[in-house]
Amino acid sequence: MALVLMAITPSLKGFFIGLLAGGGVLAGLGAAFIFLSQQDRFR
């Protein structure tokens, strides 16, 4: 059982890191888009 968990954990860790990285990029793009649209409104 421990061996199976040890074998699965690295891929899960990579998956979660990829998920967090992708989520961070999407959040950054969304924030930038909202910020730019706000700037356009105030002009």
ChimeraX attribute file (.defattr): number of C-alpha atoms within 10 A of each C-alpha:
attribute: neighborCount
match mode: 1-to-1
recipient: residues
	/A:1	6
	/A:2	7
	/A:3	8
	/A:4	8
	/A:5	9
	/A:6	10
	/A:7	11
	/A:8	11
	/A:9	12
	/A:10	11
	/A:11	11
	/A:12	11
	/A:13	11
	/A:14	11
	/A:15	12
	/A:16	12
	/A:17	12
	/A:18	12
	/A:19	12
	/A:20	12
	/A:21	12
	/A:22	12
	/A:23	12
	/A:24	12
	/A:25	12
	/A:26	12
	/A:27	12
	/A:28	12
	/A:29	12
	/A:30	12
	/A:31	12
	/A:32	12
	/A:33	12
	/A:34	12
	/A:35	12
	/A:36	11
	/A:37	11
	/A:38	11
	/A:39	10
	/A:40	9
	/A:41	8
	/A:42	6
	/A:43	5
